[in-house]
Amino acid sequence: MDTRTPASGNSPWLPFESRRRARDEKREAVLRTAVQLFLEQGYHRATLNEVADRLNITKPALYNYFRSKEDILFECWVMGQERVEDQIAEIESANENGLATLRMLVRAYAATMASDFGASLVRFNVADLSEANQKTTLAGKRRIDRTFRNAIKQGITDGSIKPCDVKLTAFAILGALNWIGHWYKPGGELSPDQIADDFAIRLTADIASRPQRRRPPKKAVKPTGKK
């Protein structure tokens, strides 16, 4: 048995961290390619052969990273959900008032909906996932809904948002935001950031409390001197 140790720098094996990073990068490349194909053709029409062809690899090579097509679909959702939850954590740590928090949430979520992984949150059918994955995705949707409701409640409490039906308001805002994932096409007149900035104001303008203008004091009536 050859017990020689390869000289430093000449080893055919990458260090563990480098191997893991390379694997993660290849795994993400599969997801980026798959989510584009699923969005273009629909989940059921797209095939793993087409994913492999776009990556210039063999279909069996895909199974080094994912167990099944459904596994890829779920991981596409995970990528979008993680981005949203990371943004939520950052926004909530800012400790702004309810209206400011809601507008930041709208801005971040709108921009995410204009990305492929963001669109996967609303374009794909939860019924195509396993029961366990369905529960995970539905729980994620509830967390997003709860976050928007909490911001609205906070705004009503601190006076930055007018009293309103919290549930319906959250539904209306999220409904408009989710639709971005259906109609947005890259290369349009507006960038994702421009759409996000517009929606942040447009979707909250009617519920934002406006400070009341102080009325100027009435002028004192000067006596005329007449009895």
C-alpha positions in Angstrom: 0.0 0.0 0.0 1.3 3.4 -0.9 1.5 5.4 2.3 3.1 8.5 0.8 1.5 11.8 1.8 1.1 14.2 -1.1 3.3 17.3 -0.9 1.6 20.4 0.4 -0.1 22.3 -2.5 0.1 19.3 -4.8 -2.8 17.2 -3.3 -5.4 16.1 -5.8 -8.0 16.6 -3.0 -9.4 20.0 -2.1 -9.5 21.0 1.5 -12.8 20.1 3.2 -14.0 23.7 3.3 -13.2 24.3 -0.3 -14.9 21.1 -1.4 -18.0 22.0 0.6 -18.0 25.5 -0.9 -17.6 24.1 -4.4 -20.4 21.7 -3.8 -22.7 24.5 -2.4 -21.9 26.6 -5.5 -22.8 23.7 -7.9 -25.9 23.0 -5.9 -27.1 26.6 -6.1 -26.3 26.6 -9.9 -28.7 23.6 -10.2 -31.4 25.6 -8.3 -30.9 28.8 -10.4 -31.2 26.8 -13.6 -34.1 24.7 -12.4 -36.2 27.7 -11.1 -35.7 29.5 -14.4 -36.9 26.5 -16.3 -39.8 25.8 -13.9 -41.0 29.5 -14.3 -40.6 29.4 -18.1 -42.3 26.1 -18.8 -44.2 25.2 -15.6 -43.1 22.6 -13.1 -44.8 19.7 -14.7 -43.6 20.4 -18.3 -40.0 21.0 -17.3 -37.8 17.9 -17.1 -34.6 17.1 -15.2 -33.1 16.2 -18.6 -33.6 19.9 -19.6 -32.1 21.1 -16.4 -29.1 18.9 -16.9 -28.7 20.0 -20.6 -28.7 23.6 -19.6 -25.9 22.9 -17.0 -24.1 20.7 -19.5 -24.0 17.8 -17.1 -25.7 14.4 -17.1 -29.0 13.8 -15.5 -27.5 11.3 -13.0 -25.1 14.0 -11.9 -28.1 16.0 -10.6 -28.7 13.3 -8.1 -25.4 14.1 -6.4 -27.2 17.3 -5.1 -30.9 16.5 -5.0 -32.9 13.3 -4.5 -35.8 14.2 -6.9 -37.5 16.8 -9.0 -39.8 17.6 -6.1 -36.8 18.1 -3.8 -35.5 20.7 -6.2 -38.9 22.4 -6.3 -39.0 22.6 -2.5 -35.4 23.9 -2.3 -36.3 26.7 -4.8 -39.1 27.7 -2.3 -36.6 27.5 0.6 -34.2 29.9 -1.2 -37.0 32.5 -1.6 -38.3 32.0 1.9 -34.9 32.4 3.5 -34.3 35.7 1.7 -37.7 37.0 2.9 -37.0 35.9 6.5 -33.5 37.4 6.5 -35.0 40.7 5.4 -37.7 40.5 8.0 -35.2 40.0 10.8 -33.1 43.0 9.6 -36.2 45.2 9.4 -37.6 44.3 12.8 -34.2 45.0 14.4 -34.5 48.6 13.2 -37.2 49.3 15.8 -39.0 51.8 13.6 -42.7 52.8 14.1 -45.4 50.6 12.5 -45.8 52.6 9.3 -42.0 52.8 8.6 -41.7 49.0 9.4 -44.6 48.2 7.1 -43.1 50.3 4.3 -39.7 48.6 4.6 -41.5 45.2 4.6 -43.4 46.1 1.4 -40.2 47.4 -0.3 -38.2 44.3 0.6 -40.9 41.8 -0.3 -41.7 43.6 -3.6 -38.1 43.5 -4.7 -37.9 39.8 -3.7 -41.0 39.0 -5.7 -39.3 40.4 -8.8 -36.6 37.7 -8.5 -36.8 34.1 -9.6 -36.6 32.6 -6.2 -39.1 35.1 -4.9 -41.5 34.3 -7.6 -41.2 30.6 -6.6 -43.0 31.5 -3.4 -46.2 32.3 -5.3 -45.9 30.7 -8.8 -45.5 27.1 -7.8 -48.4 24.9 -6.5 -48.0 23.7 -2.9 -49.9 20.6 -3.9 -46.9 19.4 -5.9 -44.9 19.0 -2.7 -44.9 16.1 -0.2 -47.2 16.5 2.8 -44.2 17.3 5.1 -43.0 20.0 2.7 -46.5 21.4 2.3 -46.7 21.9 6.0 -43.3 23.7 5.9 -44.3 26.0 3.1 -47.7 26.9 4.6 -46.1 27.7 7.9 -43.7 30.0 6.0 -46.6 31.8 4.4 -48.3 32.2 7.8 -45.1 33.8 9.2 -45.0 36.4 6.5 -48.7 37.2 6.9 -48.2 37.5 10.7 -45.3 39.8 10.2 -47.3 42.2 8.1 -50.2 42.1 10.5 -47.9 42.8 13.4 -46.5 45.9 11.7 -50.0 47.2 11.0 -51.1 46.6 14.6 -48.0 48.4 15.8 -48.7 51.3 13.6 -52.3 51.6 14.9 -51.0 51.5 18.4 -48.3 54.1 17.9 -50.5 56.3 15.8 -48.5 56.1 12.6 -51.3 54.0 10.9 -55.0 54.9 10.9 -57.4 52.4 12.6 -58.3 49.7 10.1 -59.2 46.0 9.7 -55.7 44.5 10.2 -56.5 41.1 8.6 -58.1 42.6 5.4 -55.4 45.3 5.1 -52.6 42.6 5.3 -54.5 40.5 2.8 -54.8 43.4 0.4 -51.1 44.4 0.6 -49.8 40.9 0.3 -52.1 40.1 -2.5 -50.8 43.0 -4.5 -47.2 42.1 -3.7 -47.6 38.4 -4.5 -49.0 39.3 -7.9 -45.6 40.9 -8.8 -44.2 37.4 -9.0 -46.7 36.6 -11.8 -46.5 39.7 -14.0 -42.9 41.0 -13.5 -40.6 40.4 -16.5 -36.8 41.3 -16.3 -35.8 44.2 -18.6 -39.0 46.2 -18.3 -39.3 49.9 -17.9 -39.0 49.8 -14.1 -36.3 48.0 -12.2 -37.2 45.8 -9.1 -36.0 48.6 -6.8 -38.2 51.2 -8.6 -41.2 48.9 -8.3 -40.5 48.3 -4.7 -40.1 52.0 -3.9 -43.4 52.8 -5.7 -45.3 50.0 -3.9 -44.0 51.0 -0.5 -45.9 54.3 -0.8 -48.8 53.3 -3.0 -49.9 50.4 -0.8 -49.7 52.3 2.4 -50.7 55.8 1.5 -54.4 55.3 2.4 -53.7 53.9 5.9 -50.9 56.3 6.9 -51.9 58.8 9.6 -51.5 62.3 8.6 -50.5 64.8 11.2 -53.3 67.3 11.7 -52.5 70.8 10.7 -52.7 73.3 13.5 -55.3 75.9 12.8 -54.0 79.5 13.1 -55.4 81.2 16.2 -58.4 83.4 15.6 -57.6 87.1 15.5 -59.0 89.0 18.3 -61.8 91.3 17.3 -60.7 94.9 17.9 -63.3 97.0 19.7 -64.8 99.6 17.5 -65.4 102.1 20.2 -69.1 102.1 19.5 -71.5 101.6 22.3 
